[in-house]
Amino acid sequence: YFAWYFADGIYNLSGFGFNGYDEKTGEAKWDLATNVFVWKVESAQSMKDTLDTWNVGTMGWFRRVAFDRAPKKYRVLSVYILSAWWHGIFMGYYLTFLTAALMTLGGQGFRRSFRWRFLSSPSLKFFYDVITFVGCKIVMAYVAYPFAALHWGPSIDMYKRFYFSGHILAFFCAFALPSILPPPKNEKKNSEVSSESLNDKKMD
C-alpha cells in the first residue's frame, strides 16, 4: 500500500493524476494514476470486488489484452492464466490464479442464488454483507497460500489438509447451486452484466 500511495502522490504532485471533475459535485478527481483503493480492497465481499480495486493499472492491461479478446465463456479464465504467467514461472502462481478463477465463478453462482433473498430488509442485507465479507477473507487466505509458498509440493499439501474443500465448494456454487436455487430472471441478467464488466470504470 505504501509504495502505491507514494507513487500516487508523486503523480498527483506532477499533475498527471488529474482525471477531470466529478459530474455530481464538480470537485476535481485525482485518481487517474491510482493503483489501489485500500478501503474497497479491505472491505470487499467477493474475489471480483477485491481484484477490481487491487493493482488497477495492471488489471486494465489484463482486460484489454485478455478479457476483451477472449470468447465470453473463457474471459475469467483467460485473465487469471495471463496473470499467473505475468507473475512468473513458479507453480504456486498457477495454483493461486487457477483457484482464484474457480472462486470467482463460485462467487458469482453464490451471489445469483442467494443475494436477492436478503434484500427484503436492512437487517437481512447486513447479515448477508457480514457473511460474504468474512467468507471473502477466508477465500483470499485459501487462494493466496500457493502464491506465498511458490512451489507445488507445499501448496498441494496444504490443500490436501483441507481436503480441497474450497475447490469443491466453489465448483458446487459455480455449476450446481444456480440450478438448485435458481435466481429470478432479472437477477441472472444483472449478474451476467456484472461478471462481464471487469473493472469497467477503472480500466476504460
Phi and psi in degrees as GROMACS dihedral restraints (atoms count N, CA, C in turn):
[ dihedral_restraints ]
;  ai    aj    ak    al  type     phi  dphi    fc
    3     4     5     6     1   -59.6    20    10
    4     5     6     7     1   -46.1    20    10
    6     7     8     9     1   -62.3    20    10
    7     8     9    10     1   -43.6    20    10
    9    10    11    12     1   -67.7    20    10
   10    11    12    13     1   -41.2    20    10
   12    13    14    15     1   -68.1    20    10
   13    14    15    16     1   -36.7    20    10
   15    16    17    18     1   -63.7    20    10
   16    17    18    19     1   -45.4    20    10
   18    19    20    21     1   -64.0    20    10
   19    20    21    22     1   -39.4    20    10
   21    22    23    24     1   -60.2    20    10
   22    23    24    25     1   -43.1    20    10
   24    25    26    27     1   -64.0    20    10
   25    26    27    28     1   -39.9    20    10
   27    28    29    30     1   -63.3    20    10
   28    29    30    31     1   -44.8    20    10
   30    31    32    33     1   -59.2    20    10
   31    32    33    34     1   -45.0    20    10
   33    34    35    36     1   -68.1    20    10
   34    35    36    37     1   -38.8    20    10
   36    37    38    39     1   -64.2    20    10
   37    38    39    40     1   -29.3    20    10
   39    40    41    42     1   -85.3    20    10
   40    41    42    43     1    -8.5    20    10
   42    43    44    45     1    89.7    20    10
   43    44    45    46     1    -2.1    20    10
   45    46    47    48     1   -80.7    20    10
   46    47    48    49     1   -11.6    20    10
   48    49    50    51     1   -90.5    20    10
   49    50    51    52     1    -2.2    20    10
   51    52    53    54     1   -66.9    20    10
   52    53    54    55     1   130.0    20    10
   54    55    56    57     1  -129.1    20    10
   55    56    57    58     1    37.8    20    10
   57    58    59    60     1    82.8    20    10
   58    59    60    61     1  -160.7    20    10
   60    61    62    63     1  -120.7    20    10
   61    62    63    64     1   146.1    20    10
   63    64    65    66     1   -65.7    20    10
   64    65    66    67     1   130.8    20    10
   66    67    68    69     1   -65.5    20    10
   67    68    69    70     1   -29.9    20    10
   69    70    71    72     1   -88.9    20    10
   70    71    72    73     1   -45.8    20    10
   72    73    74    75     1   -97.3    20    10
   73    74    75    76     1   -21.0    20    10
   75    76    77    78     1    78.9    20    10
   76    77    78    79     1     2.8    20    10
   78    79    80    81     1   -78.5    20    10
   79    80    81    82     1   148.8    20    10
   81    82    83    84     1   -67.4    20    10
   82    83    84    85     1   140.5    20    10
   84    85    86    87     1  -105.6    20    10
   85    86    87    88     1   131.7    20    10
   87    88    89    90     1  -121.9    20    10
   88    89    90    91     1    51.9    20    10
   90    91    92    93     1  -122.7    20    10
   91    92    93    94     1    16.4    20    10
   93    94    95    96     1   -63.4    20    10
   94    95    96    97     1   -34.7    20    10
   96    97    98    99     1  -106.6    20    10
   97    98    99   100     1     8.0    20    10
   99   100   101   102     1   -65.4    20    10
  100   101   102   103     1   130.5    20    10
  102   103   104   105     1  -107.2    20    10
  103   104   105   106     1   -11.5    20    10
  105   106   107   108     1  -152.9    20    10
  106   107   108   109     1   141.6    20    10
  108   109   110   111     1  -114.0    20    10
  109   110   111   112     1    93.2    20    10
  111   112   113   114     1   -57.9    20    10
  112   113   114   115     1   -48.4    20    10
  114   115   116   117     1   -62.1    20    10
  115   116   117   118     1   -39.9    20    10
  117   118   119   120     1   -67.9    20    10
  118   119   120   121     1   -35.6    20    10
  120   121   122   123     1   -64.8    20    10
  121   122   123   124     1   -48.5    20    10
  123   124   125   126     1   -72.7    20    10
  124   125   126   127     1   -23.5    20    10
  126   127   128   129     1  -104.7    20    10
  127   128   129   130     1     9.4    20    10
  129   130   131   132     1   -62.7    20    10
  130   131   132   133     1   150.4    20    10
  132   133   134   135     1  -114.0    20    10
  133   134   135   136     1     9.2    20    10
  135   136   137   138     1  -159.0    20    10
  136   137   138   139     1   164.5    20    10
  138   139   140   141     1   -59.3    20    10
  139   140   141   142     1   -43.8    20    10
  141   142   143   144     1   -62.3    20    10
  142   143   144   145     1   -45.3    20    10
  144   145   146   147     1   -61.6    20    10
  145   146   147   148     1   -38.1    20    10
  147   148   149   150     1   -64.0    20    10
  148   149   150   151     1   -50.3    20    10
  150   151   152   153     1   -74.2    20    10
  151   152   153   154     1   -26.1    20    10
  153   154   155   156     1   -65.8    20    10
  154   155   156   157     1   -22.3    20    10
  156   157   158   159     1  -115.1    20    10
  157   158   159   160     1    12.9    20    10
  159   160   161   162     1  -118.9    20    10
  160   161   162   163     1   129.9    20    10
  162   163   164   165     1    50.9    20    10
  163   164   165   166     1    55.7    20    10
  165   166   167   168     1   -59.6    20    10
  166   167   168   169     1   -41.6    20    10
  168   169   170   171     1   -62.1    20    10
  169   170   171   172     1   -44.2    20    10
  171   172   173   174     1   -67.3    20    10
  172   173   174   175     1   -37.3    20    10
  174   175   176   177     1   -62.3    20    10
  175   176   177   178     1   -33.3    20    10
  177   178   179   180     1   -64.3    20    10
  178   179   180   181     1   -39.8    20    10
  180   181   182   183     1   -65.7    20    10
  181   182   183   184     1   -43.2    20    10
  183   184   185   186     1   -58.1    20    10
  184   185   186   187     1   -39.7    20    10
  186   187   188   189     1   -63.0    20    10
  187   188   189   190     1   -49.2    20    10
  189   190   191   192     1   -68.2    20    10
  190   191   192   193     1   -37.2    20    10
  192   193   194   195     1   -81.9    20    10
  193   194   195   196     1   -39.9    20    10
  195   196   197   198     1  -114.2    20    10
  196   197   198   199     1   -56.5    20    10
  198   199   200   201     1   -60.4    20    10
  199   200   201   202     1   -49.7    20    10
  201   202   203   204     1   -69.4    20    10
  202   203   204   205     1   -21.3    20    10
  204   205   206   207     1   -98.3    20    10
  205   206   207   208     1   -18.3    20    10
  207   208   209   210     1   -82.7    20    10
  208   209   210   211     1   153.6    20    10
  210   211   212   213     1   -56.6    20    10
  211   212   213   214     1   149.9    20    10
  213   214   215   216     1   -51.5    20    10
  214   215   216   217     1   -45.5    20    10
  216   217   218   219     1   -75.5    20    10
  217   218   219   220     1   -10.0    20    10
  219   220   221   222     1  -110.3    20    10
  220   221   222   223     1     6.3    20    10
  222   223   224   225     1   -62.3    20    10
  223   224   225   226     1   -49.6    20    10
  225   226   227   228     1   -62.2    20    10
  226   227   228   229     1   -46.6    20    10
  228   229   230   231     1   -62.8    20    10
  229   230   231   232     1   -40.3    20    10
  231   232   233   234     1   -63.3    20    10
  232   233   234   235     1   -38.6    20    10
  234   235   236   237     1   -64.9    20    10
  235   236   237   238     1   -43.7    20    10
  237   238   239   240     1   -70.4    20    10
  238   239   240   241     1   -37.0    20    10
  240   241   242   243     1   -65.4    20    10
  241   242   243   244     1   -44.2    20    10
  243   244   245   246     1   -62.2    20    10
  244   245   246   247     1   -39.3    20    10
  246   247   248   249     1   -63.3    20    10
  247   248   249   250     1   -40.7    20    10
  249   250   251   252     1   -63.1    20    10
  250   251   252   253     1   -45.7    20    10
  252   253   254   255     1   -64.6    20    10
  253   254   255   256     1   -38.3    20    10
  255   256   257   258     1   -63.7    20    10
  256   257   258   259     1   -34.2    20    10
  258   259   260   261     1   -74.8    20    10
  259   260   261   262     1   -32.5    20    10
  261   262   263   264     1   150.1    20    10
  262   263   264   265     1  -164.6    20    10
  264   265   266   267     1  -104.4    20    10
  265   266   267   268     1    -3.5    20    10
  267   268   269   270     1   -65.6    20    10
  268   269   270   271     1   139.0    20    10
  270   271   272   273     1   -64.0    20    10
  271   272   273   274     1   -26.8    20    10
  273   274   275   276     1   -59.6    20    10
  274   275   276   277     1   -35.7    20    10
  276   277   278   279     1   -62.8    20    10
  277   278   279   280     1   -43.6    20    10
  279   280   281   282     1   -69.5    20    10
  280   281   282   283     1   -37.6    20    10
  282   283   284   285     1   -63.9    20    10
  283   284   285   286     1   -42.2    20    10
  285   286   287   288     1   -62.3    20    10
  286   287   288   289     1   -50.6    20    10
  288   289   290   291     1   -77.6    20    10
  289   290   291   292     1   -29.5    20    10
  291   292   293   294     1   -70.2    20    10
  292   293   294   295     1   -38.2    20    10
  294   295   296   297     1   -65.0    20    10
  295   296   297   298     1   -39.6    20    10
  297   298   299   300     1   -62.9    20    10
  298   299   300   301     1   -37.5    20    10
  300   301   302   303     1   -61.4    20    10
  301   302   303   304     1   -45.0    20    10
  303   304   305   306     1   -64.1    20    10
  304   305   306   307     1   -40.5    20    10
  306   307   308   309     1   -65.3    20    10
  307   308   309   310     1   -36.5    20    10
  309   310   311   312     1   -64.0    20    10
  310   311   312   313     1   -45.8    20    10
  312   313   314   315     1   -64.5    20    10
  313   314   315   316     1   -40.0    20    10
  315   316   317   318     1   -63.4    20    10
  316   317   318   319     1   -39.9    20    10
  318   319   320   321     1   -64.0    20    10
  319   320   321   322     1   -38.5    20    10
  321   322   323   324     1   -64.7    20    10
  322   323   324   325     1   -41.8    20    10
  324   325   326   327     1   -64.7    20    10
  325   326   327   328     1   -41.6    20    10
  327   328   329   330     1   -62.6    20    10
  328   329   330   331     1   -45.0    20    10
  330   331   332   333     1   -62.7    20    10
  331   332   333   334     1   -44.7    20    10
  333   334   335   336     1   -60.9    20    10
  334   335   336   337     1   -37.7    20    10
  336   337   338   339     1   -82.9    20    10
  337   338   339   340     1   -28.6    20    10
  339   340   341   342     1  -115.1    20    10
  340   341   342   343     1   -37.2    20    10
  342   343   344   345     1   -56.4    20    10
  343   344   345   346     1   -45.3    20    10
  345   346   347   348     1   -62.0    20    10
  346   347   348   349     1   -22.0    20    10
  348   349   350   351     1   -75.9    20    10
  349   350   351   352     1   -12.0    20    10
  351   352   353   354     1  -111.3    20    10
  352   353   354   355     1    12.5    20    10
  354   355   356   357     1   -96.3    20    10
  355   356   357   358     1     2.5    20    10
  357   358   359   360     1   -76.8    20    10
  358   359   360   361     1   -19.9    20    10
  360   361   362   363     1  -150.2    20    10
  361   362   363   364     1   152.0    20    10
  363   364   365   366     1   -59.5    20    10
  364   365   366   367     1   -36.0    20    10
  366   367   368   369     1   -67.9    20    10
  367   368   369   370     1   -40.3    20    10
  369   370   371   372     1   -66.1    20    10
  370   371   372   373     1   -41.2    20    10
  372   373   374   375     1   -63.5    20    10
  373   374   375   376     1   -40.3    20    10
  375   376   377   378     1   -63.4    20    10
  376   377   378   379     1   -42.2    20    10
  378   379   380   381     1   -60.5    20    10
  379   380   381   382     1   -44.2    20    10
  381   382   383   384     1   -61.4    20    10
  382   383   384   385     1   -43.7    20    10
  384   385   386   387     1   -61.9    20    10
  385   386   387   388     1   -41.5    20    10
  387   388   389   390     1   -65.3    20    10
  388   389   390   391     1   -45.9    20    10
  390   391   392   393     1   -62.1    20    10
  391   392   393   394     1   -45.0    20    10
  393   394   395   396     1   -71.6    20    10
  394   395   396   397     1   -31.9    20    10
  396   397   398   399     1   -63.9    20    10
  397   398   399   400     1   -50.0    20    10
  399   400   401   402     1   -63.9    20    10
  400   401   402   403     1   -43.3    20    10
  402   403   404   405     1   -60.6    20    10
  403   404   405   406     1   -38.5    20    10
  405   406   407   408     1   -63.1    20    10
  406   407   408   409     1   -40.5    20    10
  408   409   410   411     1   -67.8    20    10
  409   410   411   412     1   -38.1    20    10
  411   412   413   414     1   -65.2    20    10
  412   413   414   415     1   -43.6    20    10
  414   415   416   417     1   -62.6    20    10
  415   416   417   418     1   -42.2    20    10
  417   418   419   420     1   -61.9    20    10
  418   419   420   421     1   -40.7    20    10
  420   421   422   423     1   -65.6    20    10
  421   422   423   424     1   -41.1    20    10
  423   424   425   426     1   -64.1    20    10
  424   425   426   427     1   -42.5    20    10
  426   427   428   429     1   -72.6    20    10
  427   428   429   430     1   -38.8    20    10
  429   430   431   432     1   -81.4    20    10
  430   431   432   433     1   -13.4    20    10
  432   433   434   435     1   -57.2    20    10
  433   434   435   436     1   -48.8    20    10
  435   436   437   438     1   -60.5    20    10
  436   437   438   439     1   -29.9    20    10
  438   439   440   441     1   -61.2    20    10
  439   440   441   442     1   -39.4    20    10
  441   442   443   444     1   -80.1    20    10
  442   443   444   445     1   -36.4    20    10
  444   445   446   447     1   -74.0    20    10
  445   446   447   448     1   -29.2    20    10
  447   448   449   450     1    72.5    20    10
  448   449   450   451     1   -40.5    20    10
  450   451   452   453     1  -100.0    20    10
  451   452   453   454     1   157.4    20    10
  453   454   455   456     1   -64.1    20    10
  454   455   456   457     1   -48.0    20    10
  456   457   458   459     1   -55.1    20    10
  457   458   459   460     1   -61.6    20    10
  459   460   461   462     1   -64.3    20    10
  460   461   462   463     1   -29.7    20    10
  462   463   464   465     1   -67.9    20    10
  463   464   465   466     1   -48.9    20    10
  465   466   467   468     1   -66.0    20    10
  466   467   468   469     1   -35.9    20    10
  468   469   470   471     1   -61.1    20    10
  469   470   471   472     1   -41.2    20    10
  471   472   473   474     1   -63.8    20    10
  472   473   474   475     1   -45.6    20    10
  474   475   476   477     1   -64.6    20    10
  475   476   477   478     1   -34.8    20    10
  477   478   479   480     1   -62.9    20    10
  478   479   480   481     1   -38.5    20    10
  480   481   482   483     1   -64.0    20    10
  481   482   483   484     1   -26.3    20    10
  483   484   485   486     1   -96.7    20    10
  484   485   486   487     1     7.4    20    10
  486   487   488   489     1    56.5    20    10
  487   488   489   490     1    30.7    20    10
  489   490   491   492     1    52.5    20    10
  490   491   492   493     1    31.2    20    10
  492   493   494   495     1   -62.0    20    10
  493   494   495   496     1   -36.5    20    10
  495   496   497   498     1   -64.2    20    10
  496   497   498   499     1   -42.7    20    10
  498   499   500   501     1   -64.1    20    10
  499   500   501   502     1   -43.7    20    10
  501   502   503   504     1   -64.1    20    10
  502   503   504   505     1   -44.6    20    10
  504   505   506   507     1   -64.9    20    10
  505   506   507   508     1   -42.3    20    10
  507   508   509   510     1   -64.7    20    10
  508   509   510   511     1   -42.0    20    10
  510   511   512   513     1   -61.1    20    10
  511   512   513   514     1   -42.5    20    10
  513   514   515   516     1   -62.5    20    10
  514   515   516   517     1   -46.0    20    10
  516   517   518   519     1   -65.5    20    10
  517   518   519   520     1   -34.3    20    10
  519   520   521   522     1   -75.7    20    10
  520   521   522   523     1   -41.2    20    10
  522   523   524   525     1  -116.0    20    10
  523   524   525   526     1   -15.9    20    10
  525   526   527   528     1  -115.2    20    10
  526   527   528   529     1   -41.7    20    10
  528   529   530   531     1   -57.3    20    10
  529   530   531   532     1   -43.8    20    10
  531   532   533   534     1   -61.1    20    10
  532   533   534   535     1   -23.9    20    10
  534   535   536   537     1   -82.5    20    10
  535   536   537   538     1   -33.7    20    10
  537   538   539   540     1   -75.8    20    10
  538   539   540   541     1   -44.1    20    10
  540   541   542   543     1  -121.7    20    10
  541   542   543   544     1    76.1    20    10
  543   544   545   546     1   -66.1    20    10
  544   545   546   547     1   138.1    20    10
  546   547   548   549     1   -79.3    20    10
  547   548   549   550     1   161.5    20    10
  549   550   551   552     1   -64.4    20    10
  550   551   552   553     1   157.5    20    10
  552   553   554   555     1   -59.0    20    10
  553   554   555   556     1   -42.6    20    10
  555   556   557   558     1   -66.8    20    10
  556   557   558   559     1   -33.3    20    10
  558   559   560   561     1   -67.7    20    10
  559   560   561   562     1   -38.3    20    10
  561   562   563   564     1   -64.1    20    10
  562   563   564   565     1   -42.4    20    10
  564   565   566   567     1   -64.9    20    10
  565   566   567   568     1   -43.0    20    10
  567   568   569   570     1   -63.0    20    10
  568   569   570   571     1   -37.9    20    10
  570   571   572   573     1   -68.1    20    10
  571   572   573   574     1   -37.1    20    10
  573   574   575   576     1   -65.5    20    10
  574   575   576   577     1   -41.1    20    10
  576   577   578   579     1   -63.7    20    10
  577   578   579   580     1   -43.0    20    10
  579   580   581   582     1   -62.8    20    10
  580   581   582   583     1   -40.8    20    10
  582   583   584   585     1   -69.8    20    10
  583   584   585   586     1   -24.4    20    10
  585   586   587   588     1   -85.4    20    10
  586   587   588   589     1   -23.3    20    10
  588   589   590   591     1   -88.9    20    10
  589   590   591   592     1    69.7    20    10
  591   592   593   594     1   -68.3    20    10
  592   593   594   595     1    93.7    20    10
  594   595   596   597     1    58.4    20    10
  595   596   597   598     1    42.6    20    10
  597   598   599   600     1   -53.6    20    10
  598   599   600   601     1   -48.8    20    10
  600   601   602   603     1   -66.1    20    10
  601   602   603   604     1   -25.9    20    10
  603   604   605   606     1  -102.6    20    10
  604   605   606   607     1    -6.2    20    10
  606   607   608   609     1  -111.8    20    10
  607   608   609   610     1   -17.0    20    10
